[in-house]
Amino acid sequence: MQTFISNLLIGVLAYFIFEAVLIFYVKKIEKAPLSSLGLKKIHLSHIAKGLILGICMFIVQQIPLLILRMDYSAYAMAPDPVYIIAMTLYCFFCVGFVEELIFRGFILQKTFAICHSKTMSILVNIVLFYAVHLFPAMRFSFGEFYSIAVNVLFLSIYFFKSRDKSLIPLIVAHGFYDTLTSVLLPLFIYAFGH
């Protein structure tokens, strides 16, 4: 548990630094409001849309794995209230918030402003998002690339199609998806796999 807490704190600090640098850049260098990144007033509909989007992402990613008869038993995890609460908060307020702020709020919009192509902007976003997630493990696997590509595709298309260009549904979707895969799925496998 001590290692988990140490790693969690390092993760929180890393995400906080990236968030602080980006916000400093947007506010002080570009002199733009945070709403330019998609940080807008939260509406209940944003939360509902985000939860639905997160569920859709989860289903689309898991169906191929179920068809391929993936063995989920290695992911089983006994219930631990501290882990469940800490990881859920981390998934929403660190991973979901900061990654959406950087990748869809900043990079996707900047890429689109430069190349004026939604398709190219999404492809660049997929490659950069995958590259960031590749480094901790230093490995390539089609399953992980597929998962990340689906996430980015869902989130980017939703952002481009949305009228208000709010990141809130994307943050909720990302945080909820990560909670489903890193907290709820392992608990479900533990509960029904034994």
Phi, psi and omega in degrees: 000325179298319178296318178301313181295317178299313179296321179297315180296321177297317178298315179300315180298316180299314179295321179298319180295313179300317179297313181298317180297314181296315180296319177300313181300312183294314185282320187263324182271306179281341183055043180248153177286159178296339177296339177293339176271352182101007177277100184235174180303136182280131174242151179303325180296328177298318181293315179298314179297321179296317179296318178296317179297318178298319178295316179299317178300316181297314181297312182297327180280327185275331181303312178300324180292322177293320178298322179280003178057048178297140177272110182272356188302330180293340182268357182300141181216129178293146180299131176221107186304322180296314179297314183300311181292312182298314182290325178296313178298318179297317180299319182278308191271344176251293186296302183300311184295306187287318180295322177291321178301314182286307191277315179266322181289323184249297188297312181301315182291320179293318179298316180296321179296330180278311188259347178057029178230118179296319181299311180296321179298318179292318179298316177298318180298318179298312182297314181292320180295319178293317180302318179295323181277347180282323189300319180299326183258340181052047178214158176244133172219139181301321181301317179290320178297317178301313182300312181293318180299318178297315178304307183297319179300309179302309185292318181292315179297316178302314182298313180296325182279339184290146180284316187270355179052042177271137176279348186304311178299325180291319178298314179296315180299314181296312179296320180291317178300313180297324177293318178300315185279326185260348180238299188288318179298312177300324177292319179297316180297319179297313184294320186255356180265352181255000000 
